[in-house]
């Protein structure tokens, strides 16, 4: 699990390369909590953001392949 004051792009990408997938995510103001798990049953994953969060995240961003 990662808790940070900004969206943890680098940490998520690192964990994807290690075989993890995002299984839970929450935010409150500027704080983010992301849980990543192995053997979660996923084969691919895309992280997109709702329009209201895009200014905080930058853009819809990554595909784990």
N, C-alpha and C positions, 0 to 999 in steps of 0.2 A: 504494500500500500504506500502511496505517496501523497503527502499533504504539502501544498505549496501556495505561495502568494500569487503565482501566475500559472497559466495552463502549462503543465509539464510535458511539452512536445518532445524534448530530447529523451526524457526518461521513458516515455511510452514507446518511442522508436527503438530504444535500447532493449526494452523488455520484449517487443515484438520479435526482434532478431534472436532472442533467447527462447522463443516459443510460447510466450505468454499472450493472452488476449485481455482486453478491457472487459471486465465483468460487472463493474459498477462505477458510477461517477456521480459526484455531487458538487455543488458550488454554493457559496454564500458570500455575497459581496465580491471581494477579490480573492477569496480563498478557494482552493480546489482540493478535492479528495478523489483519488483514482485507485481502484482496486483492480489488479490484474491477476489472472489465474492460468495455470496450465491445465490441460485435459478438460477444458470447458466445453468441448464438443463443437467448437467453431472451426471452420476451414478457411475463412477469410473475414476481414473486418474493414469497415470504412468509418472514419470519424468525420461527421459533418456537424455543423452548428446551426441552431435556429437563427433566423435573421436578426433577432435582437442581441444575440451574443457574438455575431460575426465581427463587430468592431473590437471586441476584446480578444478574439482568437485570431483574427486576420482573414480567414477564408475557410471554406471547406477544404480539408487537407489531405489526408493520406489514405492509401490503400495498402494493406499488409498482404503482400503476395510473395 
